[in-house]
Amino acid sequence: MTATNTMPTAFRCNDGHVLPLRTGPNPFETVDPEVKAKLPEGSEVISITPHGSSFCSQTARLETRLPDGTIKDFSLKVAEFESGYSMMRGEFASMSTLYSITPDFVPKPYAWGTYQSNSRFHFFLCDFHNMTEEPPEIESFTTAVARLHKASIPFSPSKFGFDVPTHIGSIPQDNTWCDTWEEFFRRGMARILEREELVHGPDPKLKALSTQLYEKVIPRLLRPLTVLKSIKPVLVHGDLRYGNCRTDNATGKPIMFDACVFWAHNEYDVAAWRVPHYRFGKTYIKAYQEFFPIAEPEEDHDDRNALYSIRFDLHSSIACSSSLRFRQDAMETMEYLVNKYPRGYDGWEEKYKVSRKGKSGDRSLGRGV
């Protein structure tokens, strides 16, 4: 078996900022016995080589020889300490659930666990795929995402959340089960804003905008979905940025990974594509809508998309602690929505004569008539 002592060094944020260097023991100096135990019985490890990069974990390509002589590669991801334990558990649960619904769209997951040789290291093991560096082709990718969302509906728990915490990067998401999407999204937004403030410190304007977001914007844009019963929880990947979606060189088909799933409004997944540094854009969003129709009220779609995108800007703000660029992006979107919806849900209820019991006197609602 060959091994390397080379450690990943530094990773760059999308706006050019460099995160601190990694120090400490190398998790890929050798293959841990617990990892070996999760490989197919009788497998022989040939080599382990660091491969790829991440803000909060380390990854390697594990080359093995199966008992029949076939060479098979696995992807080994490792994260550290208590947070790493939760991250690897959440990723295994995420990828296993995705694989059970669309097995041709994600790498096959095998196991997760803790190193026997060093309990600070926790791992996730799945199939290795050689992928292109370019964004996936628009039609095949958006079709696959819509297919995942639709295929998950028969398994929908009729609530929003997930059984275990999942992490977008190193950030734990509040996946507490909620009866409404409005409640779930609000809880998640509060968690992310709290974490962002810990990184960059308090800001009076952001605090004021956040209050209006909770009191006016979120009820205005998300409560109508419940009143009109226009959505069902679907399984979302949770972080469909460019770095987590590629094309498999062997098949030519799109593939996604690094999931942090939960049951959500399907439009949440595509909101990541609105964020400029996620490298997709509205062309991908419009292509997706060809395969999964916009939820009513349709006229709210673009603003819902903007609201959801705030979370992705805040995630980036947390990851890039040396830059306020992404906080400013989030605040600009917040300010736009707060100014547009000063009366919150009451304004929508009055306009469409919708009672709080969900009865509407306007049958054209959501159809742009």
C-alpha positions in Angstrom: 0.0 0.0 0.0 1.3 3.5 -0.8 0.4 6.5 1.3 1.2 10.2 1.5 2.0 12.5 4.3 1.0 15.5 2.2 -1.6 17.6 4.0 -4.1 19.9 2.3 -2.8 23.4 2.9 -5.2 26.3 2.3 -8.5 26.8 0.7 -9.8 29.9 -1.1 -13.2 31.5 -0.6 -14.9 32.5 -3.8 -14.0 36.1 -3.3 -10.3 35.3 -2.9 -9.9 35.1 0.9 -7.8 32.4 2.3 -8.8 30.3 5.3 -6.2 29.3 7.9 -3.8 26.4 7.3 -4.6 23.0 8.7 -2.4 21.6 11.3 -2.3 18.3 13.3 -2.1 14.7 12.4 -2.7 13.5 8.8 -5.9 11.3 8.6 -4.6 9.8 5.3 -1.1 8.7 6.5 -2.5 5.2 6.6 -5.9 3.6 6.3 -7.6 3.3 9.7 -8.7 -0.2 10.7 -12.3 1.0 11.1 -12.4 2.2 7.5 -10.9 -1.1 6.3 -13.7 -2.9 8.2 -16.3 -1.0 6.2 -14.9 -2.1 2.8 -16.3 -5.1 1.0 -15.0 -8.3 2.7 -11.7 -9.5 1.4 -10.7 -6.1 -0.1 -7.1 -5.2 -0.3 -6.1 -1.5 0.0 -3.7 -0.4 -2.7 -3.3 3.3 -2.0 -4.8 6.3 -0.4 -4.2 9.8 -1.8 -5.6 13.2 -0.8 -8.1 14.3 -3.5 -10.1 17.5 -3.8 -10.6 20.2 -1.1 -13.2 21.4 1.3 -13.6 24.2 3.8 -14.3 21.9 6.8 -13.2 18.4 5.9 -10.5 16.4 4.1 -11.0 14.0 1.3 -9.0 11.2 -0.2 -9.2 8.6 -3.0 -9.0 5.1 -1.7 -7.9 2.5 -4.3 -8.7 -1.1 -3.5 -8.6 -4.5 -5.1 -11.7 -6.6 -4.6 -11.6 -10.4 -4.0 -12.3 -11.1 -7.7 -9.3 -8.9 -8.7 -11.4 -5.9 -9.8 -9.9 -2.4 -9.0 -12.4 -0.2 -7.2 -12.0 3.3 -5.9 -13.8 4.8 -2.9 -14.1 8.4 -1.6 -13.1 8.9 2.0 -14.1 12.1 3.7 -12.8 12.9 7.2 -13.8 15.7 9.7 -12.6 16.3 13.2 -13.9 16.5 16.7 -17.6 16.6 17.9 -18.7 18.7 15.1 -17.1 16.3 12.6 -19.0 13.4 14.2 -22.3 15.2 13.5 -21.3 16.3 10.0 -20.4 12.7 8.9 -23.5 11.2 10.5 -25.6 13.8 8.8 -23.9 13.3 5.4 -24.3 9.6 5.5 -28.0 9.9 6.4 -28.4 12.5 3.6 -26.7 10.5 0.9 -28.4 7.3 1.9 -31.8 8.9 1.7 -31.0 10.4 -1.7 -29.6 7.2 -3.0 -32.7 5.3 -2.0 -34.8 7.6 -4.2 -32.4 8.5 -7.2 -29.5 6.0 -7.1 -28.2 7.2 -10.5 -27.8 10.8 -9.3 -25.5 10.4 -6.2 -22.5 8.3 -5.3 -23.4 5.1 -3.4 -22.8 5.6 0.3 -21.3 2.7 2.3 -20.6 3.7 5.9 -19.7 6.4 8.4 -17.9 6.1 11.7 -15.0 7.1 13.9 -11.3 6.2 13.5 -10.1 3.4 15.7 -6.5 4.9 15.8 -7.5 8.4 16.6 -11.0 9.2 17.9 -10.8 12.9 16.8 -11.3 11.7 13.2 -14.8 10.8 11.9 -15.4 9.5 8.3 -17.8 9.0 5.5 -17.2 6.4 2.9 -18.8 6.3 -0.6 -18.1 5.4 -4.2 -15.4 7.5 -6.0 -16.4 9.2 -9.2 -14.1 10.9 -11.6 -15.8 14.2 -12.5 -15.4 17.2 -14.8 -14.5 20.6 -13.4 -17.3 22.3 -15.4 -20.9 22.9 -14.3 -23.3 20.1 -15.4 -25.2 20.5 -18.7 -28.3 22.6 -18.0 -31.1 20.4 -19.3 -29.9 17.0 -17.9 -29.0 18.6 -14.6 -32.2 20.5 -14.0 -34.2 17.5 -15.2 -32.4 15.3 -12.6 -33.1 17.7 -9.8 -36.8 17.9 -10.7 -36.9 14.1 -10.9 -35.5 13.8 -7.4 -38.0 16.2 -6.0 -41.0 14.5 -7.7 -39.8 11.0 -6.9 -39.5 11.9 -3.2 -43.2 13.0 -2.9 -44.6 9.5 -2.3 -42.3 9.2 0.7 -43.0 12.7 2.0 -43.5 12.7 5.8 -46.1 15.6 5.4 -43.9 17.7 7.7 -40.8 19.8 7.2 -37.4 18.8 8.7 -35.2 15.7 9.0 -34.5 13.0 11.5 -30.9 14.2 12.3 -29.0 17.5 12.0 -27.3 18.0 8.7 -24.6 20.5 8.0 -24.1 22.9 5.2 -20.3 23.0 5.3 -19.6 23.0 9.0 -22.8 24.8 9.9 -25.4 22.7 11.6 -29.0 23.2 10.3 -32.0 23.2 12.6 -33.9 20.3 11.2 -36.5 20.1 13.9 -39.8 18.8 12.5 -42.4 21.5 11.8 -45.9 21.4 10.5 -45.5 24.3 8.2 -42.8 25.5 5.8 -43.0 29.0 7.2 -42.2 27.8 10.7 -39.3 25.6 9.5 -37.8 28.2 7.3 -38.0 30.8 10.1 -36.3 28.6 12.6 -33.5 27.8 10.1 -33.0 31.5 9.3 -32.8 32.4 12.9 -30.1 29.7 13.4 -28.0 31.0 10.5 -28.3 34.6 11.5 -27.1 33.8 15.0 -24.1 31.9 13.7 -23.3 34.8 11.2 -23.3 37.3 14.1 -20.9 35.2 16.1 -18.5 35.3 13.1 -18.8 39.0 12.1 -20.3 40.7 15.2 -23.6 42.5 15.7 -24.8 45.1 13.2 -27.7 47.4 14.1 -29.0 47.6 10.5 -28.9 43.8 10.1 -30.7 43.4 13.4 -33.5 45.7 12.3 -33.8 44.0 8.9 -33.9 40.6 10.5 -36.8 41.7 12.8 -38.8 42.8 9.8 -37.9 39.7 7.9 -39.3 37.5 10.7 -42.4 39.7 11.3 -43.3 40.8 7.8 -41.5 39.1 4.9 -41.4 35.5 5.9 -45.2 35.4 6.8 -46.0 37.4 3.6 -44.2 35.1 1.2 -44.5 31.7 2.9 -47.8 31.6 4.7 -49.8 31.8 1.5 -48.2 28.4 0.5 -49.9 26.9 3.6 -53.2 28.7 3.2 -53.5 27.6 -0.4 -52.1 24.1 0.3 -49.9 24.6 -2.8 -46.8 22.6 -1.7 -45.9 19.2 -0.2 -42.5 18.5 1.5 -40.0 17.1 -0.9 -36.5 15.9 -0.2 -33.9 18.6 -1.1 -30.2 18.3 -1.5 -29.8 21.5 0.6 -26.7 23.0 -1.0 -26.8 22.8 -4.8 -23.9 25.1 -5.4 -21.5 24.6 -8.3 -18.9 22.8 -6.2 -21.4 20.1 -5.2 -22.7 19.3 -8.7 -20.6 18.0 -11.6 -20.7 15.6 -14.6 -19.5 12.0 -14.2 -16.8 11.4 -16.7 -17.7 7.7 -17.0 -21.4 8.2 -17.7 -21.6 11.8 -19.0 -24.5 12.2 -16.5 -24.9 14.9 -13.8 -24.0 13.8 -10.3 -24.4 15.6 -6.9 -22.7 15.1 -3.6 -22.0 16.7 -0.2 -25.7 16.8 0.6 -27.3 18.3 3.7 -30.9 17.1 3.1 -34.2 18.0 4.7 -37.8 17.9 3.7 -38.7 21.3 2.3 -40.4 23.4 -0.4 -38.8 22.2 -3.7 -38.0 25.8 -4.7 -35.6 26.1 -1.8 -33.1 23.9 -3.6 -32.9 26.1 -6.8 -32.6 29.3 -4.8 -28.9 28.6 -4.5 -28.6 29.1 -8.3 -29.7 32.8 -7.9 -26.5 33.6 -5.8 -23.9 34.9 -8.3 -20.9 33.1 -6.7 -22.7 29.7 -6.9 -22.2 30.0 -10.7 -25.5 28.8 -12.1 -27.9 31.7 -12.6 -31.5 32.2 -13.5 -31.1 30.2 -16.7 -30.9 27.1 -14.6 -33.9 28.2 -12.5 -36.0 28.7 -15.6 -35.0 25.3 -17.0 -36.0 23.6 -13.8 -39.4 25.2 -13.9 -40.0 23.4 -17.2 -40.0 20.2 -15.2 -41.5 21.2 -11.9 -44.2 24.0 -12.0 -44.0 27.1 -9.9 -46.1 26.9 -6.7 -49.0 29.2 -6.2 -49.0 32.2 -5.7 -47.0 32.2 -8.9 -46.5 36.0 -8.8 -44.5 35.6 -5.5 -42.0 33.1 -7.0 -39.1 35.5 -7.7 -39.4 37.1 -4.3 -39.6 33.6 -2.6 -36.5 32.7 -4.5 -34.8 35.9 -3.3 -35.8 35.1 0.3 -34.4 31.6 0.1 -31.2 32.9 -1.4 -30.5 35.0 1.7 -29.6 31.8 3.6 -27.0 30.9 1.0 -25.4 34.3 1.2 -25.3 34.0 5.0 -23.7 30.6 4.7 -21.0 32.1 2.6 -20.6 35.0 5.1 -19.9 32.5 7.9 -17.4 30.5 5.8 -15.5 33.6 4.7 -14.9 35.2 8.1 -12.4 37.8 6.6 -15.0 39.4 4.3 -18.2 41.3 4.8 -19.1 41.0 1.1 -21.7 38.2 1.6 -23.3 39.9 4.6 -23.8 43.0 2.5 -25.3 40.9 -0.3 -27.8 39.3 2.2 -28.6 42.7 3.6 -29.3 44.2 0.2 -31.8 41.4 -0.5 -33.4 41.8 2.9 -33.8 45.5 2.5 -35.4 45.0 -0.9 -38.0 42.6 0.5 -38.7 44.5 3.6 -39.4 47.7 1.6 -41.6 45.8 -0.8 -43.8 44.1 1.9 -44.2 46.6 4.7 -47.7 45.2 5.6 -46.6 41.6 5.7 -49.2 38.8 5.5 -52.0 41.2 6.4 -51.5 43.0 3.1 -51.8 39.8 1.1 -54.8 38.6 3.1 -56.6 41.9 2.5 -55.8 42.0 -1.2 -57.0 38.5 -1.9 -59.7 38.4 0.8 -58.2 35.2 2.2 -59.3 34.3 5.7 -56.9 32.8 8.2 -58.8 29.5 7.8 -57.6 29.3 4.2 -60.8 30.3 2.4 -60.3 32.5 -0.7 -62.9 34.5 -2.5 -60.5 35.1 -5.4 -60.2 32.0 -7.7 -57.7 33.7 -9.9 -55.2 33.8 -7.0 -51.7 32.7 -8.1 -52.5 32.6 -11.8 -51.5 36.2 -12.6 -55.0 37.1 -13.7 
